[in-house]
Amino acid sequence: MLEQLETLTVIEAISKYLNNPRTKTDGPHTETELGRFVQYYGSDRVLKEIDPAEVGSYSERITDGGAVPQAAEKLQVIRGFLSYMRKSGHLQVNLAQHVRIKKNRVRNNKPSDGSQEIIELTPDGHKQLNSELETLKLERPRISEDIHKAAQDKDVKENAPLEAAREQQAHIESRITNIELQLRNAVVIDPKKRKKDARVGIGAKVTLKDLVSGKEQGYTVVSVSESNPLQNKISNVSPVGKAVMKRVAGQQIEVNTPLGKQSFLIVKVSA
């Protein structure tokens, strides 16, 4: 047993784990993440030589600080594998406890009363989100079939088609969840119903005049999900968008840009 502990390689350990009928290895990320683990450390690396610091660095690298979709599920695969190795006597150190997701400090934008944040959308933006959602849901059967076909190859070390299909599935499911959340909390703002003297809001078309060059430029203020600089659609949280929100024609604004502060005159506000 001691000799096994001294020489057991990463690929041998994973084979033991996968071939044990008592271990749960049928999750959606199991083969992909164990294969990634082998590629990272090398199939011939002796398992017991991996130290806690390496495991911590691996966790942070693979999940990009928690930003990768399904990061918790992916790390749970590695945690389960290392826990098994510890319980079965193949590891003297509990490496599983060092498999952690580094949490980023982000600002909580949810209202303090616990309700969901309202998202304002233009009619076009609402229509586009629904269309994208329908298209993504139609992709589900194809992706599932791709995964099924690729999974026929049981090679843990290399199964690029399976990994690619699962990553695409994760991306699609993440996007579907995001769109459904937006639509649940969406309020459609019809700019055509806006009064002539109304202040700038979502859906408004704004004409700005640069007070230095005299050049005029038109923009449409939209939500973040609808923004498209190529179409002069700016979000309400962009520098220009924030500066014009709730303003009316005739008012002067200052915008912080990479070139410094710039002054503009709101020439026109329309639907």
Secondary structure, DSSP 4 states (H G I P E B T S, - for coil): -HHHHHH-BHHHHHHHHHH-TTS---STTHHHHHHHHHHHH-TTSBGGG--HHHHHHHHHHHHGGGTSTTHHHHHHHHHHHHHHHHHTTS-SS-GGGG--PPPP-----S-TTSPPPPEEE-HHHHHHHHHHHHHHHHHHHHHHHHHHHHTT---SS--HHHHHHHHHHHHHHHHHHHHHHHHHTEEE--GGGS-TTPPP-TT-EEEEEETTT--EEEEEEE-GGG-BGGGTEEETTSHHHHHHTT--TT-EEEEEETTEEEEEEEEEEE-
